[in-house]
Amino acid sequence: MAQQISESTDLTKDLPNLCRELYPPIEPYSSGFLKVSELHTIYWEQSGNPNGYPVVFIHGGPGAGTSPKNRQFFDPEFYRIILFDQRGSGKSTPHACLEENTTWDLVEDIEKLRKYLEIPEWQVFGGSWGSTLGITYSQAHPDKVTGLVLRGIFLLRKKELDWFYEGGAAAIYPDAWESFKNFIPENERGSFIVAYNQRLKSEDPQIQYMAAKFWTTWELMTTHLVQNEDHIKRGDDDSFSLAFARIENHYFINKGFFPTDSYLLDNVGKIRHIRAVIVQGRYDICCPMMTAWDLHKAWPEAEFKVVEDAGHSANEPGITSELVAANETFKHLLKQSGALPS
């Protein structure tokens, strides 16, 4: 297995023209379920080259789960592509469960999966909450991470949560905010995260589903620079919305289970030696660029790519282009360093 790629300020220097388009759809060559606690079992899958360079995809949310399109960011001839659904998400069970579901549980789940699949070290890819968890995992296990590709940076600080859930982003999307706001009685609007938490944990399933739909739809309506109707319709799936809203809200009301508000920035020194690419949409409403900029200042060695005509979604053309190109860059550098396959 190759060691971490050597330091360089220009990742693309002397590299050939890079692929910037998604690879064709592929199916997993293996999949299964890993019991990570007495309560939780997580779904995992592998696709691409069984003998390729391992990369783990960390999905967003938390609570969103993975999708087949996530496999397409990676060259399937070079990469061994590992996807998994975090606790309570996607195909993992129990569905939408909040018990034994913390950031630190997920960090250890990633380690358990790495060991289960007998992978000595791997590349980490994550966007939005996936960037949060990817950074957290890397800071906890820096010797197991050979490179990081991060998108739509989210550090789960109070000012980020206040921006999106307490009225800041409403200045940009007042029409989308209206339904999210009006679901909560006026006398409970001092904290929308708290008000939604009470409803998402209600003993009445119908109240849970209603709250989940409003919570999820608000986010889905703000993820693209130009609203994407097909993406917004994902909120109509009660199963998806319930896990997405309940788990997100659970993490946010608990401040990510971090000991301090600036925990990830304070500990960035643990991973500054790891090759990294940060991709950020200039007009990201969910995870505004102020956060990526703060990370860039704390981690100047990381390549910082700002997409000027994009919002939050990894599926916007400019962001997709930069994410694929980042993986292609790592691929070429790994080949140069002697990583298999050739």
WOJONOR-V874985 format. One record per backbone hydrogen bond with DSSP energy under -0.5 kcal/mol. CO is the residue of the C=O (numbers start at 0). NH is the residue of the N-H. If there is no record, write none. Layout:
# WOJONOR-V874985
CO NH
CO NH
This chain:
# WOJONOR-V874985
8 10
9 12
11 14
29 45
31 43
32 34
33 35
33 41
39 35
39 36
40 92
41 33
42 84
43 31
44 82
45 28
45 29
46 80
47 49
48 51
52 79
53 122
54 81
55 57
55 124
56 58
56 83
57 126
59 61
59 63
59 64
66 69
67 70
68 71
69 72
70 73
71 22
73 75
74 77
74 78
77 52
78 48
78 80
79 54
79 81
80 46
80 82
81 56
82 44
83 85
85 88
87 95
88 91
92 40
93 96
97 100
101 105
102 106
103 107
104 108
105 109
106 110
107 111
108 112
109 113
110 114
111 115
112 116
113 118
114 117
117 119
121 145
121 146
122 55
123 148
124 57
125 150
126 129
127 130
127 131
127 153
128 132
129 133
130 134
131 135
132 136
133 137
134 138
135 139
136 140
140 143
141 144
143 121
143 145
145 4
146 123
147 276
148 125
149 278
150 127
156 159
156 160
157 161
158 162
159 163
160 164
161 165
161 167
162 168
167 170
168 171
168 172
172 176
173 177
174 178
175 179
176 180
177 181
178 182
180 183
184 187
185 188
187 190
190 194
191 195
192 196
193 197
194 198
195 199
196 200
198 201
202 204
203 206
203 207
204 208
205 209
206 210
207 211
208 212
209 213
210 214
211 215
212 216
213 217
214 218
215 219
216 220
218 221
219 222
221 284
222 311
222 312
226 228
227 231
228 232
230 233
231 234
232 235
233 236
235 237
236 240
237 241
238 242
239 243
240 244
241 245
242 246
243 247
244 248
245 249
246 250
247 251
248 252
249 253
250 255
251 254
253 256
254 257
259 262
261 265
262 266
264 267
266 269
267 270
267 271
270 273
274 147
275 302
276 149
276 278
277 304
278 151
279 306
280 283
282 284
284 287
287 290
287 291
288 292
289 293
290 294
291 295
292 296
293 297
294 298
298 301
302 277
302 304
303 305
304 279
304 306
305 307
306 281
306 309
309 282
312 315
315 319
316 320
317 321
318 322
319 323
320 324
321 325
322 326
323 327
324 328
325 329
326 330
327 331
328 332
329 333
330 334
331 335
332 336
333 338
334 337
